[in-house]
Amino acid sequence: MNRRILIVALVQLLLLCGMVGAKQYTLNTGEQILLETQPIDPRSLFRGDYVRLNYTINSLALEELVGDDIFAQHDTVWVVLRKDGEYHQPVSAHNRKPDTGHVVIKGTVRNANVSRWNAETQSTEPFLRLDVKYGIENYFVPEGTGRELELRWRDDEEKRVDIRVAVDSAGKSGIKAVLVNGEARYVETLL
């Protein structure tokens, strides 16, 4: 009986180490890019202090991008990003990973809107906007600092909060650092 418990514990430990190792691989080997953000909600009773992030790349207007234009909820989407000024911006969206020299980030379609209301013509018109999740929408901060960060963000229009993200060759992404006015405020480390 003790041997079975030991084997189960060892398997669980190996799985945990594998998950941590996979995230560290992405953070250490991925190309680092800068994304523009807006805060949403800094606190969860069950999860502690965190900042819920909304990126400009979370909402994609497919009419402004090249690539594929047929997506449904829960589909995988590959978004090609190109540096434009200080930030990386989406240039195309695809159903399969494209072979390109640019950063390609993998996401999941949360919602696909296929029309919009035109107030001038009083009718709906074709339009496809994707709401995409990349797995980098939450970032846990030291306890007691989430509300402070969110309030500074909201109250000070001069305050800029950006996120440095590492994207590996498989399209997986991880938050490398939270920058406040270009200065690293929170940096992700192994220990």
C-alpha angles and dihedrals in degrees: 000000000000090000091057092050090050092050092048091049091048093050091050091049091050091050091050092048089049092053092049091045093051092052091046090050090056093046094046101040103028123103109256117234134173120235128193114233147184124205122239113173129357106191141054122180092218101035102039127225116349139144117236107213133208116196129198085239092060092078114050123187101204092199087067094049135064124229130058123356104190114089135146134195113291093017118138112246127193112208121197112215127199127188111253110179109313098341137057113244132193116260102169143007125212142183090222131035108274123220102240139139092238132085112281117197123194120224143163124239109242094179137358117203111198102187142025136204116254108206093195096056094029091228142097119260132195112272133149120208121171124207103206131192119205101178093252097091096105128054123182116221131190112288113275096021102083096078091043092053093046093048093048088050093051099039100043113060089186091058112099121196115191132172126226107212130190115216117190129207091268092058094252115141138201135180109255099178145350111228124201111198089343095308120113107248099169121022124190114234134169095244 
